[in-house]
Structure formats: C-alpha cells, structure tokens
Amino acid sequence: MTSEWPDRSLRALVLAPRGRDAAVACALIRQTGVECVPCSSLSAVVDVLDDDVAFLLITEEAIRGADLRPLSDWLGKQPPWSDMPFLLVTDHGGGPERNPIASRWLETLGNVSFIERPFHPTTLLSVARAAVKGRRRQHDTRRLLANLWESDQRLRTALHAGRLAAWEFDFPSSRLTVAAEGKTILGLPLMEDVGLDWLMRGMLVDDHASVRKALGHSVASGRDFAADVRFRRPDDRIVWLDVRARLVRDARGAPRRFVGLASDITTRKLAEETLQDLNEQLEKRVQERTAQLRSAHDELVAQIAERERTEAQLRQMQKLESIGQLTGGVAHDFNNLLTAVIGNLELLRKRVPSHPASDRLIDGAMQGAQRGAALTQRLLAFARHQALDVRPVDLAGLIRGMDDLLRRSLGPSVTMLQDLPRGIPPAHVDANQLELALLNLVVNSRDAMPEGGTVTLSLDVAETGAARDLAAGRYVRVIVADTGSGMDAETLRKAIEPFFSTKDVGKGTGLGLSMIHGLAQQLKGTLRLYSTPGRGTRAELWLPVAEGAAEVLPQPGADAASEARKAARLLFVDDDFLISLSTTSLLEDLGHTVVTASSGAEALEVLRTGEPIDMMITDYAMPGMTGLQLAEEARALRPGLPILLATGYADLPTKSRFELPRLNKPYQQMQLAEQIQGLLG
C-alpha cells in the first residue's frame, strides 16, 4: 500500500546573520545530502517552513530577544508525526545547563540540539546527519500512519458495503463490543451499548444449545467459531445472522477474546425456505412431468454430443491449420530446389549426346522432379496457399471437355454416367485446379471398385443458410458418386486428414482429399463426403455461383518454343545461387543475354547505370527487399519496364500498386519462353 506523500527532496533552513556563518554552515550541510536555504530573518523562516524541511539551524544571536510566537504557533500546529529538529548554535557557556535563557528556547522549540562555539565542522556534520535521519524517520512514520488510516478506512468501507458487523468479546471482563453496522442489524440506536445478557435474551431459545456447543468446541479445539442464529429485534422482526469468530489466547494459552464478524443472511435464508417449498411442490409434480423431463434429458444429451462434436471439429481445424502452415513452407522451399533440378535436367538433355542409357536416366530424373512438383502443388492446395486463377466457369462444359481423360483414367471395368442438366449457372472456380480435383475424385472411386462398378458425375444447384462449413448463398454442387466398397464412420472421419490413406504404401500420398478440401475452402466452398460400407461413396463439391456469364476457357496454343523469338537483354534477380545458375543457362540457351543480380539492391544498381535492359525477371521471396518492392523501385527508375515475378509460394500481399504476371516455381524452359514472348511480343 502506498501513501499519498511521495518521497521528495529535503532541505535545511539556516538563520545565521553573523558574517559568513550562513555560507559556511550551508557548505557543510550540503555534505549531508540535503539542500540548504539561508534565511534573512525569523519571519522569513516561518514563511518557508513546511514538511519538507529537514531541520532548522539557528544561531543564538539570531533569536536573542526576538519574538518567537509565530514560530511557536507554527510548531504547535505540527501534525502528530512531526517534531521539527532545531540546531541551535550558542556561544561559550550558552548551553541550557549554564544559561537559563537556553532553557526557554528549549521549551519553545522542543526538539533542539545545542552546538556550542567553537565547534569542529565534524561536529556540525554529525549533528546535521542525525537531524536528517531523524526527520526521514518522521516522514516514514507519516507514511505508516497514512497507510494505517487508509487500511482502516478500506476495511470499514468493505464491512459497510458487505453489511458485515465487526464484534469482539473480552473473556476477562465479559464485555461485548459491537460495531455500528451490527447495531443497525440488531435494530439498536448507534449510541446504545450491546450487553451479552441482552443479546442472549434476543436470541431464539431453539438456537441457544447449538451456539453454546459451537462456542465450547471453539474454546476446546482452537478452531474458528461459526454458527447461524436467529435474533428477535426490538421491533419483533426476526433476522438470521451468520456469526463467525476467531479465538485469541494470551501468553499462557488461556482464552483472551473472540474477534469476529456477523452478517445479515435473512434474505438468503428466506430464499432457501422458498426454494425448499418449491422443491416440495416440484416433487408432487414429478410423475406428471416425467415425459417432459425425459425429453429435456434427451435434448441435453444431444446438445452435449453436439458440443463435443464441435470441439472435436475445432481441434481438427487447428491441427489442419498447423500442418497447413508447415506443409506450405516445405512446399515453398521444395519448389525452389525443383526449379534448379528441372532446369539443369533440361539443359543436360540438350547437351549430353543421345544414348538410350543416359536418356533413360534423364527421363527418370525428370519424371521424379515432375512428380515432386505435383506433390508440392498438393501440399500448397492442402495448405490453401496455391495461386488460383478464379473466374466464372461453365462446369458442364468443363466436365464434357474432360470426358475422354476421365474415361481413360477409369479403365474398361468401370462405367461412367453423367447427369449435366442445362441451365446450371457458372461457378467461381479455377478451372485447372478443379479439373485436377475431379480427376482425383474419379481415380479414388476407381480404386474403391477393383472388381468394376459405376461412377456418376452430376451437377445441380443448391441454396443453403449459414452452416459450419459454408456461408449462406447459392452453390453449384459437383457430385461424384460410386458403387464401391465405401468407408466406415472412423475412416470417413479421417478421410480429409493430411497423409491419411487406405491405399497400400507407395500407392498414395494421402493428400488427394486434403488437397480437394483445401481447394474448396480456398474457393469459399466446401467438400462433403457421405459413405456407407458396401454401398459406395458420394463426394459433393460445393462451389459458389458466379456473377456474370462463364468465360471461355483458353485452348492450348502453339508451342512457344517453336515460335520465332527475338533475342533480348534480360535482368534476372534471385538470391539462390542454384536457381540463378540454372535459369541463366536456360535463358541463354533461348538466345537471350542475361545480366544477373543476387538481391534487390544489386538489381537497382544495374538499372541506375543506364545499361539497356529489355525485361526483368525477379524472385519474390528475397532477404532485404521482396520482388514486389523491387518491382515498384524498378518502375520508378524505368517506367514501362516489363517485369515477370517468379515465386514458389502463393502467399503474396494482396495490396500492390500494380499487378505483375507471375511464373510459378518450378518452371521449365518452355514456360519461360512463353512468358517472355508474351511480355516482349
């Protein structure tokens, strides 16, 4: 607890009119660590006296014959904690034992230390330090008194607010003391004392025995006394009191006094009595309400089950989010590595003489790298960090366009049926990613029907209110249903968990359904699975209906590598040496001249030199300056400079002053050529 008086600097007052006495005294006093203020007269001293004065040094000649009444009046008004120290410097023989007038000064000033001339400076320093120390102790006393007063006020306020009455019973004198709040509860005037006999007469007779028993037990065992008693007030109103106390013993162990509290619990007791009456009435109606209670019980059980299911879903979402962040980061780093691997393999294929053995090794390495790239795409889809080209798409047309691919993927033993009604509105999707998701679902259905069966692809439109996994609105549902082996409840529950697979080791990554689920959520839709063992599985992709007409999906164009290309001077920026080395070689193989930079700052230096640059290709994730920041700086130096942003991760800032074409890692030489051709013409 802190007082209202913070620590402040003390100062000493000096009244010494003779010669240089005041200056010398102040010089010595300052060595004690307090400021010294010389005063010109006794009235000036009284004007500046306050609680921050450590002591007052006065010489005998300054007060001899002076009117000390103003000073005496000030001293008389000091608070109880204060006793202002005085250092009175007297001439030879000027002490109170040899000078009667000194006794008068002692009587007037009170706390006086006499210093007789001549004195050594050490004497003054010692007496001054003692005075400062004593004054600081007075200030400590002031704080303690203030804290005690504040604590007492808080206690009184708390007791009053809680309607708690403090009381005390003294064993030797049999005196009972009750605080004002207690007298109010008992219905007595505040000025009237409460006697023990009067209190016992007011207590209901039925409670006497229990109170005496509790008192005897407390005295014998030393435990706290506690009892609920009823008391009849002078106005005949009966109040319930919760009485508690602690026994205090003297040095010999004999009971000295009880110190305790009493609170008015009449309202609580009346409420308990009312509640008891209600319970009795309720018991009489139990048989009539049995059916209703059973229904309420069943509803409660259902609510508990729903809550547990919701909590389990929340834990699952948190787990998936954590894994998603991890896999997203792994995919980013893996894409960078695959960019260097694929680029070097393409160059190696061109520069190594064709030979069946070496061609087979290069093809195997390239296939492995491409499978790694596909895996990273699944990781990014699961983590919801893949780059999406979202636009209104006619899903019926998309499925018809995949018909040949889907049938070849199913094989001859599986029949595919399509239910694609007219009038289905376009959906807001990324066509390429949705094709991959549909292919995954169809392949899963095929694997669930090793002896053959039927897969049905259908479309419809559904409207839903707000749900756990969907916002309210209209959705196009893409439904893939099969007649396969189906899944039990436990397998179905784990189906979209990452890396969970029912396939044999080496035949699945366990990311297919996780990728589809992540894609659906990234498109602000959802994936719902329904399955029964032995009766097949139904997968529903809910995709938001798009505003506006469906866009015509782009058809594959001519191979950019076969088109005529003009040589260009390119600035390539990447902090990864392996990527820089392989991509530079790919670009030079295309006939371009390449200037490399390993950071944004280095690239800006190249642009500032005025060296001709036709186009800049930059990585996004670089230390010190990202690719977007570099692009903004580069456009400020060279407006209109074509810039291509390469990235192995899709988590890019959504706010930028301009849009940049993006090249996703890992990329191949043909993709580089197409992007350059598209930007340079």
BELPELIN-V264731 format. One record per pair of residues at least 24 apart in sequence whose C-alpha atoms are under 8 Angstrom apart, sorted by the first residue. I is the first residue (numbers start at 1). GAP is how many residues later the second one is. If there is no record, write none. Layout:
i->I gap->GAP
i->I gap->GAP
This chain:
i->1 gap->146
i->2 gap->141
i->2 gap->145
i->3 gap->140
i->3 gap->141
i->3 gap->143
i->3 gap->144
i->4 gap->142
i->5 gap->138
i->8 gap->44
i->9 gap->25
i->9 gap->26
i->9 gap->43
i->10 gap->24
i->10 gap->25
i->10 gap->42
i->10 gap->43
i->10 gap->44
i->11 gap->24
i->11 gap->25
i->11 gap->26
i->11 gap->41
i->11 gap->42
i->11 gap->43
i->11 gap->44
i->12 gap->24
i->12 gap->25
i->12 gap->41
i->12 gap->42
i->12 gap->43
i->12 gap->44
i->12 gap->45
i->13 gap->24
i->13 gap->25
i->13 gap->26
i->13 gap->32
i->13 gap->40
i->13 gap->42
i->13 gap->43
i->13 gap->44
i->14 gap->24
i->14 gap->25
i->14 gap->42
i->14 gap->43
i->14 gap->44
i->15 gap->24
i->15 gap->25
i->15 gap->26
i->15 gap->27
i->15 gap->30
i->15 gap->41
i->15 gap->42
i->15 gap->43
i->15 gap->44
i->15 gap->47
i->16 gap->24
i->16 gap->41
i->16 gap->42
i->16 gap->43
i->16 gap->45
i->16 gap->46
i->17 gap->42
i->17 gap->44
i->17 gap->45
i->28 gap->93
i->28 gap->96
i->28 gap->97
i->29 gap->95
i->29 gap->96
i->29 gap->99
i->31 gap->94
i->32 gap->93
i->32 gap->96
i->32 gap->97
i->32 gap->100
i->42 gap->29
i->43 gap->27
i->46 gap->24
i->46 gap->25
i->46 gap->28
i->51 gap->31
i->54 gap->30
i->54 gap->31
i->54 gap->77
i->54 gap->78
i->54 gap->81
i->54 gap->82
i->55 gap->29
i->55 gap->30
i->55 gap->31
i->55 gap->32
i->55 gap->73
i->55 gap->76
i->55 gap->77
i->55 gap->80
i->56 gap->28
i->56 gap->29
i->56 gap->30
i->56 gap->31
i->57 gap->29
i->57 gap->30
i->57 gap->31
i->57 gap->32
i->58 gap->28
i->58 gap->29
i->58 gap->30
i->58 gap->31
i->59 gap->29
i->59 gap->30
i->59 gap->31
i->60 gap->28
i->60 gap->29
i->60 gap->30
i->60 gap->31
i->68 gap->40
i->72 gap->36
i->72 gap->37
i->75 gap->34
i->81 gap->57
i->81 gap->58
i->81 gap->60
i->81 gap->61
i->82 gap->56
i->82 gap->57
i->82 gap->60
i->83 gap->27
i->83 gap->28
i->83 gap->52
i->83 gap->55
i->84 gap->27
i->84 gap->51
i->85 gap->26
i->85 gap->27
i->85 gap->28
i->85 gap->46
i->85 gap->50
i->86 gap->25
i->86 gap->26
i->86 gap->27
i->87 gap->25
i->87 gap->26
i->87 gap->27
i->87 gap->28
i->87 gap->40
i->87 gap->41
i->88 gap->24
i->88 gap->25
i->88 gap->26
i->88 gap->27
i->89 gap->25
i->89 gap->26
i->89 gap->27
i->89 gap->28
i->90 gap->24
i->90 gap->25
i->90 gap->26
i->90 gap->27
i->91 gap->25
i->91 gap->26
i->91 gap->27
i->92 gap->24
i->92 gap->25
i->92 gap->26
i->163 gap->100
i->163 gap->101
i->164 gap->97
i->164 gap->98
i->164 gap->99
i->164 gap->100
i->165 gap->96
i->165 gap->97
i->165 gap->98
i->166 gap->93
i->166 gap->94
i->166 gap->95
i->166 gap->96
i->167 gap->92
i->167 gap->93
i->167 gap->94
i->167 gap->95
i->168 gap->89
i->168 gap->90
i->168 gap->91
i->168 gap->92
i->169 gap->88
i->169 gap->89
i->169 gap->90
i->170 gap->86
i->170 gap->87
i->170 gap->88
i->171 gap->84
i->171 gap->85
i->171 gap->86
i->171 gap->87
i->172 gap->84
i->182 gap->80
i->185 gap->79
i->186 gap->45
i->186 gap->47
i->187 gap->46
i->187 gap->47
i->187 gap->48
i->188 gap->46
i->202 gap->29
i->202 gap->30
i->202 gap->31
i->203 gap->26
i->203 gap->27
i->203 gap->28
i->203 gap->29
i->204 gap->25
i->204 gap->26
i->204 gap->27
i->204 gap->28
i->218 gap->29
i->219 gap->28
i->219 gap->36
i->222 gap->25
i->223 gap->24
i->239 gap->25
i->239 gap->26
i->239 gap->27
i->240 gap->24
i->240 gap->25
i->240 gap->26
i->240 gap->29
i->241 gap->24
i->241 gap->25
i->320 gap->177
i->320 gap->178
i->321 gap->62
i->323 gap->60
i->324 gap->55
i->324 gap->58
i->324 gap->59
i->324 gap->60
i->325 gap->58
i->327 gap->52
i->327 gap->53
i->327 gap->56
i->328 gap->51
i->328 gap->52
i->328 gap->55
i->328 gap->57
i->328 gap->321
i->331 gap->45
i->331 gap->46
i->331 gap->48
i->331 gap->49
i->331 gap->317
i->331 gap->318
i->332 gap->44
i->332 gap->316
i->332 gap->317
i->333 gap->315
i->334 gap->42
i->335 gap->38
i->335 gap->41
i->335 gap->313
i->335 gap->330
i->335 gap->331
i->336 gap->243
i->336 gap->312
i->336 gap->329
i->336 gap->330
i->337 gap->242
i->338 gap->31
i->338 gap->34
i->338 gap->35
i->338 gap->327
i->338 gap->328
i->339 gap->240
i->339 gap->326
i->339 gap->327
i->339 gap->328
i->339 gap->329
i->340 gap->238
i->340 gap->239
i->340 gap->241
i->340 gap->242
i->340 gap->243
i->340 gap->326
i->341 gap->28
i->342 gap->24
i->342 gap->27
i->342 gap->28
i->342 gap->324
i->342 gap->325
i->342 gap->326
i->343 gap->239
i->343 gap->240
i->343 gap->243
i->343 gap->324
i->343 gap->325
i->343 gap->326
i->344 gap->238
i->346 gap->322
i->346 gap->323
i->347 gap->238
i->347 gap->239
i->373 gap->293
i->378 gap->133
i->378 gap->134
i->378 gap->137
i->379 gap->132
i->379 gap->136
i->380 gap->135
i->380 gap->269
i->381 gap->133
i->381 gap->134
i->381 gap->135
i->381 gap->137
i->381 gap->138
i->382 gap->116
i->382 gap->129
i->382 gap->132
i->382 gap->133
i->382 gap->134
i->382 gap->135
i->382 gap->136
i->382 gap->137
i->383 gap->132
i->383 gap->135
i->384 gap->134
i->384 gap->135
i->384 gap->137
i->384 gap->138
i->385 gap->264
i->385 gap->265
i->385 gap->266
i->386 gap->263
i->386 gap->264
i->386 gap->265
i->387 gap->262
i->387 gap->263
i->387 gap->264
i->388 gap->42
i->388 gap->45
i->389 gap->40
i->389 gap->41
i->389 gap->42
i->390 gap->38
i->390 gap->39
i->390 gap->40
i->390 gap->41
i->391 gap->36
i->391 gap->37
i->391 gap->38
i->391 gap->39
i->391 gap->155
i->391 gap->159
i->391 gap->160
i->392 gap->34
i->392 gap->35
i->392 gap->36
i->392 gap->37
i->392 gap->154
i->392 gap->155
i->392 gap->156
i->392 gap->157
i->392 gap->158
i->392 gap->159
i->393 gap->33
i->393 gap->34
i->393 gap->35
i->393 gap->36
i->393 gap->37
i->393 gap->38
i->393 gap->157
i->393 gap->158
i->393 gap->159
i->393 gap->160
i->394 gap->30
i->394 gap->31
i->394 gap->32
i->394 gap->33
i->394 gap->156
i->394 gap->157
i->395 gap->31
i->395 gap->32
i->396 gap->24
i->396 gap->28
i->396 gap->63
i->398 gap->33
i->398 gap->37
i->402 gap->33
i->406 gap->33
i->406 gap->36
i->409 gap->33
i->409 gap->34
i->410 gap->32
i->410 gap->33
i->410 gap->36
i->413 gap->38
i->413 gap->39
i->413 gap->40
i->414 gap->32
i->414 gap->35
i->414 gap->38
i->414 gap->39
i->414 gap->40
i->414 gap->41
i->415 gap->37
i->415 gap->38
i->415 gap->39
i->415 gap->40
i->416 gap->38
i->416 gap->39
i->416 gap->40
i->416 gap->41
i->417 gap->37
i->417 gap->38
i->417 gap->39
i->417 gap->40
i->418 gap->38
i->418 gap->39
i->418 gap->40
i->419 gap->37
i->419 gap->38
i->419 gap->39
i->419 gap->40
i->420 gap->37
i->420 gap->38
i->420 gap->39
i->420 gap->40
i->421 gap->38
i->421 gap->39
i->424 gap->35
i->424 gap->36
i->424 gap->37
i->424 gap->52
i->425 gap->51
i->425 gap->120
i->425 gap->121
i->426 gap->50
i->426 gap->119
i->426 gap->120
i->426 gap->121
i->426 gap->122
i->426 gap->123
i->426 gap->124
i->427 gap->48
i->427 gap->49
i->427 gap->116
i->427 gap->117
i->427 gap->118
i->427 gap->119
i->427 gap->123
i->428 gap->95
i->428 gap->115
i->428 gap->116
i->428 gap->117
i->428 gap->118
i->429 gap->94
i->429 gap->114
i->431 gap->122
i->433 gap->86
i->437 gap->75
i->437 gap->78
i->437 gap->79
i->440 gap->72
i->440 gap->73
i->441 gap->39
i->441 gap->72
i->441 gap->98
i->442 gap->38
i->445 gap->36
i->445 gap->37
i->445 gap->39
i->445 gap->92
i->446 gap->38
i->448 gap->36
i->448 gap->37
i->448 gap->38
i->449 gap->34
i->449 gap->35
i->449 gap->36
i->453 gap->29
i->453 gap->30
i->453 gap->31
i->454 gap->28
i->454 gap->29
i->455 gap->25
i->455 gap->26
i->455 gap->27
i->455 gap->28
i->456 gap->24
i->456 gap->25
i->456 gap->26
i->457 gap->24
i->469 gap->56
i->469 gap->57
i->470 gap->54
i->470 gap->55
i->470 gap->56
i->473 gap->71
i->474 gap->70
i->474 gap->71
i->475 gap->67
i->475 gap->68
i->475 gap->69
i->475 gap->70
i->476 gap->66
i->476 gap->67
i->476 gap->68
i->476 gap->69
i->477 gap->63
i->477 gap->64
i->477 gap->65
i->477 gap->66
i->478 gap->62
i->478 gap->63
i->478 gap->64
i->478 gap->65
i->479 gap->59
i->479 gap->60
i->479 gap->61
i->479 gap->62
i->480 gap->58
i->480 gap->59
i->480 gap->60
i->481 gap->55
i->481 gap->56
i->481 gap->57
i->481 gap->58
i->482 gap->54
i->482 gap->55
i->482 gap->56
i->483 gap->51
i->483 gap->52
i->483 gap->53
i->483 gap->54
i->484 gap->50
i->484 gap->51
i->484 gap->52
i->484 gap->53
i->485 gap->48
i->485 gap->49
i->485 gap->50
i->485 gap->51
i->485 gap->52
i->486 gap->45
i->486 gap->46
i->486 gap->47
i->486 gap->48
i->486 gap->49
i->486 gap->50
i->486 gap->51
i->487 gap->44
i->487 gap->45
i->487 gap->46
i->487 gap->47
i->487 gap->49
i->487 gap->50
i->488 gap->43
i->488 gap->44
i->488 gap->45
i->492 gap->37
i->492 gap->38
i->492 gap->39
i->559 gap->111
i->560 gap->110
i->560 gap->113
i->560 gap->114
i->560 gap->117
i->561 gap->109
i->561 gap->112
i->561 gap->113
i->565 gap->112
i->566 gap->25
i->567 gap->24
i->567 gap->25
i->567 gap->26
i->568 gap->24
i->568 gap->25
i->568 gap->46
i->568 gap->47
i->569 gap->24
i->569 gap->25
i->569 gap->26
i->569 gap->43
i->569 gap->44
i->569 gap->45
i->569 gap->46
i->570 gap->24
i->570 gap->25
i->570 gap->43
i->570 gap->44
i->570 gap->45
i->570 gap->46
i->570 gap->47
i->571 gap->24
i->571 gap->25
i->571 gap->26
i->571 gap->32
i->571 gap->42
i->571 gap->43
i->571 gap->44
i->571 gap->45
i->571 gap->46
i->572 gap->24
i->572 gap->25
i->572 gap->44
i->572 gap->45
i->572 gap->46
i->573 gap->24
i->573 gap->25
i->573 gap->26
i->573 gap->27
i->573 gap->30
i->573 gap->43
i->573 gap->44
i->573 gap->45
i->573 gap->46
i->574 gap->24
i->574 gap->25
i->574 gap->44
i->574 gap->45
i->574 gap->48
i->575 gap->24
i->575 gap->44
i->575 gap->47
i->575 gap->48
i->586 gap->83
i->587 gap->82
i->587 gap->85
i->590 gap->83
i->599 gap->24
i->599 gap->25
i->599 gap->26
i->600 gap->24
i->600 gap->25
i->600 gap->26
i->600 gap->27
i->600 gap->30
i->601 gap->24
i->604 gap->26
i->604 gap->29
i->604 gap->30
i->607 gap->27
i->607 gap->30
i->607 gap->31
i->608 gap->29
i->614 gap->27
i->614 gap->28
i->614 gap->66
i->615 gap->26
i->615 gap->27
i->615 gap->28
i->615 gap->29
i->615 gap->65
i->616 gap->25
i->616 gap->26
i->616 gap->27
i->616 gap->28
i->617 gap->26
i->617 gap->27
i->617 gap->28
i->617 gap->29
i->618 gap->25
i->618 gap->26
i->618 gap->27
i->618 gap->28
i->619 gap->26
i->619 gap->27
i->619 gap->28
i->620 gap->25
i->620 gap->26
i->620 gap->27
i->621 gap->26
i->628 gap->28
i->632 gap->25
i->642 gap->37
i->642 gap->38
i->644 gap->31
